[in-house]
Amino acid sequence: MEIVIGLGIFIIVVLLIEGFYFALRALRNPEKREVRARLRSISFERYENGIDIERKKLLSKIPWFNRFLSKYRWTKKWHRLLEQADIKQPLGVFVLVSAVLSGLSFLICLTITSNYLISIGVAVFLGMIPFFYIHLKKTRRMEKFQKQLPDALDLVARSLKAGHAFSGGLKMVADEMGDPVGTEFGKTLHEINFGVDFPEALKNLTDRVDCPDLNFFIISVILQRETGGNLIEILENIAHLIRERFKLYGRVRVLAAQGKLSAAILIGLPFVVALGLSIVNPRYIRLLGTDPIGRYLVIFAAIFMIFGILTIRKMVRIEV
């Protein structure tokens, strides 16, 4: 066990030294950092057979680590979540932080409890914290976008009433409203100005923003351009529908709050009790990892816990 702990400490120290080195180098060169950020937004890269103008996704500032992450499909999903959360750091930063947290927590818990099963569970849980943070920030940003969307649609409708073009309405939203609605509508307007097809630019907006109500808006605008109709009335009706849905969702959220709190307590209670027993009486909890019957009990408990989590989630999650 001493060899495993020593090897783990060595790997973690190496990762920390390398991370501090690249962080200090980025902080001491703000001009280079700005230049690199602008180049990434343009993403022109030369090759022997010509110029590649396709935008490249930077997953890490460390070249070999960027190539390593680019080989896996799951990195594309998390890179999209980073864009939706408007997080500027690349995915590689969160992967390295997750690795360091997992390694440190595993070694510390193994030293305290001498139980590999508990140590692995704690390491996996703490290692997922950076990704929970990404998902939480993305969820909050999308909720803020959804709350701002009715006002943005009303602003576009008023600009159309005043005689402006639809692109003029998008510009008003980008100039008058803050992030995330103003930022995302501004990106769509820039794409249109740079020559991207109008429907394609609107579809790109749905790729960047995870909002079901936005899909109604995009589909309505595209159909209106192809078949005709009163776009002002359509936008006002969508804005009114979204506001009414928010009122209903607020009532449902209040009624389901007690169930969500009970679910959180029931899910966290076994882990808290296991951690407390491992500190107070390690020999008592160690049987779950050393005795064959204890292992089966842990497996059955985990299966029933997952089933209970899914059942409670189905009960308290009400789609509006």
C-alpha positions in Angstrom: 0.0 0.0 0.0 2.9 2.3 0.7 4.1 1.9 -2.9 0.7 2.8 -4.2 0.5 5.9 -2.0 4.0 7.0 -3.0 3.3 6.5 -6.7 0.0 8.5 -6.4 1.7 11.3 -4.5 4.4 11.5 -7.2 1.9 11.7 -10.1 -0.2 14.3 -8.3 2.9 16.5 -7.6 4.0 16.3 -11.2 0.5 17.3 -12.4 0.4 20.2 -9.9 3.9 21.5 -10.9 3.0 21.3 -14.6 -0.4 23.0 -14.0 1.3 25.9 -12.0 3.9 26.3 -14.7 1.4 26.8 -17.5 -0.8 29.0 -15.3 2.2 31.3 -14.4 3.3 31.4 -18.1 -0.3 32.5 -19.1 -0.5 35.1 -16.4 2.9 36.6 -17.2 2.1 37.0 -20.9 -1.3 38.7 -21.1 -0.6 40.0 -24.6 0.2 36.6 -26.0 -2.9 35.3 -24.3 -5.1 37.9 -26.0 -3.4 37.1 -29.4 -4.0 33.4 -28.9 -7.7 34.0 -28.0 -8.2 36.1 -31.2 -6.4 33.5 -33.3 -8.6 30.8 -31.8 -11.7 32.7 -32.8 -10.5 33.0 -36.3 -8.8 29.6 -36.4 -6.9 29.9 -39.7 -4.3 27.1 -39.9 -2.0 26.6 -42.8 -1.2 23.2 -44.3 0.9 22.1 -47.3 -2.0 21.8 -49.6 -3.6 25.1 -48.8 -5.4 26.9 -46.0 -7.8 25.3 -43.7 -10.5 27.8 -42.6 -12.5 25.4 -40.5 -12.7 26.5 -36.8 -10.7 24.2 -34.5 -11.8 23.2 -31.0 -9.1 23.8 -28.5 -9.5 21.3 -25.7 -6.3 22.1 -23.9 -3.4 24.6 -24.1 -0.9 21.7 -23.7 -0.4 20.3 -27.3 0.0 16.6 -26.5 -2.9 16.7 -24.1 -5.1 18.5 -26.7 -4.3 15.7 -29.2 -5.1 13.1 -26.6 -8.5 14.6 -25.7 -9.4 15.1 -29.4 -9.4 11.3 -30.0 -12.5 10.7 -27.8 -16.1 11.5 -28.7 -17.2 12.4 -25.2 -14.9 15.5 -25.3 -17.2 17.0 -28.0 -20.2 16.9 -25.7 -18.4 18.5 -22.8 -16.8 21.1 -25.1 -20.4 22.1 -26.2 -21.4 22.3 -22.5 -18.5 24.6 -21.9 -19.7 26.9 -24.7 -23.3 26.8 -23.4 -22.0 27.7 -19.9 -19.8 30.5 -21.4 -16.7 29.1 -19.6 -13.5 30.4 -21.1 -11.2 27.7 -19.8 -10.6 24.7 -22.1 -11.8 21.2 -21.2 -8.3 20.0 -20.3 -8.2 22.3 -17.2 -11.3 20.5 -15.8 -9.9 17.1 -16.7 -6.6 17.8 -14.9 -8.4 19.3 -11.8 -10.7 16.2 -11.7 -7.6 13.9 -11.9 -5.9 15.8 -9.0 -9.0 15.8 -6.8 -9.5 12.1 -7.4 -5.9 11.2 -6.7 -5.7 13.3 -3.5 -9.0 12.2 -2.1 -8.2 8.5 -2.8 -4.9 8.7 -1.0 -6.3 10.7 2.0 -9.3 8.4 2.4 -7.2 5.3 2.0 -4.8 6.5 4.7 -7.7 7.2 7.1 -10.0 4.2 6.5 -7.7 1.6 4.9 -10.7 0.6 2.8 -10.3 0.6 -1.0 -14.0 0.4 -1.7 -14.8 3.6 0.2 -11.7 5.3 -1.1 -12.7 4.6 -4.7 -16.2 5.9 -4.1 -15.0 9.1 -2.5 -12.4 9.6 -5.3 -15.0 9.2 -8.0 -17.4 11.6 -6.3 -14.9 14.3 -5.8 -13.4 13.8 -9.2 -16.8 14.5 -10.7 -17.1 17.9 -9.0 -15.5 20.0 -11.8 -18.0 18.4 -14.3 -20.9 19.0 -11.9 -19.8 22.7 -11.9 -19.8 22.8 -15.7 -23.3 21.3 -15.8 -24.6 23.6 -13.0 -23.3 26.8 -14.7 -24.7 25.7 -18.0 -28.1 25.0 -16.4 -28.2 28.4 -14.7 -27.2 30.2 -17.9 -29.8 28.4 -19.9 -32.4 29.2 -17.3 -31.4 32.9 -17.4 -31.6 32.8 -21.2 -35.1 31.3 -21.0 -36.3 34.1 -18.7 -34.8 36.8 -21.0 -36.3 35.2 -24.1 -39.8 36.7 -23.9 -38.4 40.2 -23.5 -36.1 39.6 -26.4 -39.0 38.5 -28.6 -41.1 41.5 -27.6 -38.2 43.7 -28.5 -37.9 42.1 -31.9 -41.6 42.5 -32.5 -41.5 46.2 -31.6 -38.6 46.7 -33.9 -40.6 45.1 -36.7 -43.6 47.3 -35.9 -41.3 50.3 -36.2 -40.3 49.2 -39.8 -37.0 47.7 -39.1 -35.8 44.4 -40.8 -35.5 41.2 -38.8 -31.8 41.6 -38.6 -32.3 45.1 -37.1 -34.4 43.5 -34.4 -31.6 41.0 -33.7 -29.2 43.9 -33.4 -31.4 45.7 -31.0 -31.5 42.6 -28.8 -27.7 42.3 -29.0 -27.2 45.9 -28.1 -29.9 46.4 -25.4 -30.0 43.1 -23.5 -27.2 41.5 -21.5 -25.8 38.0 -21.4 -26.8 35.4 -22.4 -29.6 36.5 -24.8 -27.7 39.6 -26.1 -24.5 37.6 -26.5 -26.0 34.7 -28.4 -28.2 36.9 -30.6 -25.1 39.0 -31.4 -23.2 35.9 -32.5 -26.2 35.0 -34.8 -26.1 38.5 -36.3 -22.4 38.3 -36.9 -22.8 35.0 -38.7 -25.5 36.6 -41.0 -23.3 39.6 -41.7 -20.4 37.3 -42.6 -22.5 35.6 -45.2 -24.0 32.6 -43.4 -27.4 31.6 -44.7 -30.2 33.0 -42.6 -31.8 29.6 -41.7 -28.4 28.1 -41.0 -27.4 31.0 -38.7 -30.6 30.5 -36.7 -30.0 26.7 -36.5 -26.5 27.4 -35.2 -28.2 29.4 -32.4 -30.2 26.4 -31.4 -27.0 24.3 -31.3 -25.3 26.9 -28.9 -28.4 27.3 -26.7 -30.2 24.4 -25.0 -33.7 26.0 -24.8 -36.9 24.3 -26.1 -38.7 27.6 -26.3 -36.0 29.0 -28.6 -36.8 26.1 -31.1 -40.4 27.4 -31.4 -39.1 30.8 -32.3 -36.5 29.6 -34.8 -39.0 27.2 -36.5 -41.6 30.0 -36.7 -39.2 32.5 -38.3 -38.0 30.0 -40.9 -41.5 29.0 -41.8 -42.6 32.6 -42.0 -39.8 33.4 -44.4 -40.8 30.5 -46.6 -44.6 30.6 -46.5 -45.4 34.1 -45.3 -47.5 35.3 -42.4 -47.6 38.0 -39.7 -44.3 37.6 -37.9 -45.1 40.3 -35.3 -48.2 38.4 -34.1 -46.3 35.1 -34.0 -43.5 36.6 -31.8 -46.0 38.2 -29.5 -47.9 35.0 -29.1 -44.7 33.0 -28.4 -43.6 35.5 -25.8 -47.0 35.4 -24.1 -47.0 31.6 -24.1 -43.5 31.4 -22.5 -44.6 33.8 -19.7 -47.7 31.8 -18.9 -45.6 28.6 -18.8 -43.3 30.2 -16.4 -46.2 31.0 -14.0 -47.3 27.4 -14.2 -43.8 26.1 -13.7 -43.4 28.2 -10.6 -46.5 26.6 -9.0 -45.3 23.1 -9.9 -41.9 23.8 -8.5 -43.3 24.9 -5.1 -45.4 21.8 -4.9 -42.5 19.5 -5.7 -40.0 21.2 -3.4 -40.7 18.8 -0.4 -40.2 15.7 -2.6 -36.8 17.0 -3.9 -35.6 17.8 -0.4 -36.6 14.3 0.8 -34.8 12.8 -2.2 -31.6 14.7 -1.4 -31.6 13.6 2.2 -32.3 9.9 1.4 -29.6 9.9 -1.3 -26.9 11.5 0.9 -27.7 9.8 4.2 -26.0 6.4 3.4 -22.8 8.0 2.3 -22.7 10.3 5.4 -23.3 7.3 7.7 -20.6 5.2 6.0 -18.1 8.0 6.2 -18.9 8.6 9.9 -18.6 4.9 10.8 -15.3 4.6 8.9 -13.9 7.4 11.1 -15.5 6.3 14.5 -15.2 2.5 14.1 -13.2 1.4 11.0 -13.3 -2.3 11.9 -17.1 -2.2 11.9 -17.5 -0.7 8.4 -14.4 -2.6 7.0 -16.4 -5.9 6.9 -18.4 -4.5 4.0 -15.2 -4.6 1.9 -13.4 -7.6 3.3 -16.2 -10.1 3.9 -17.9 -11.7 0.8 -21.4 -11.2 2.2 -20.6 -7.6 2.9 -19.6 -7.0 -0.7 -22.9 -8.5 -1.9 -24.8 -6.3 0.5 -23.0 -3.2 -0.9 -23.8 -4.3 -4.4 -27.5 -4.9 -3.6 -27.7 -1.6 -1.7 -26.2 0.3 -4.6 -28.7 -1.3 -7.1 -31.7 -0.5 -4.9 -30.4 3.0 -4.3 -30.1 3.6 -8.0 -33.6 2.3 -8.5 -34.9 4.5 -5.7 -33.2 7.6 -7.1 -34.7 7.0 -10.6 -38.2 6.5 -9.0 -38.0 9.6 -6.9 -36.7 11.6 -9.9 -39.6 10.4 -12.0 -42.0 11.4 -9.3 -40.8 14.9 -8.6 -39.8 15.8 -12.2 -42.9 17.3 -13.9 -42.5 18.7 -17.4 -44.4 21.9 -18.0 
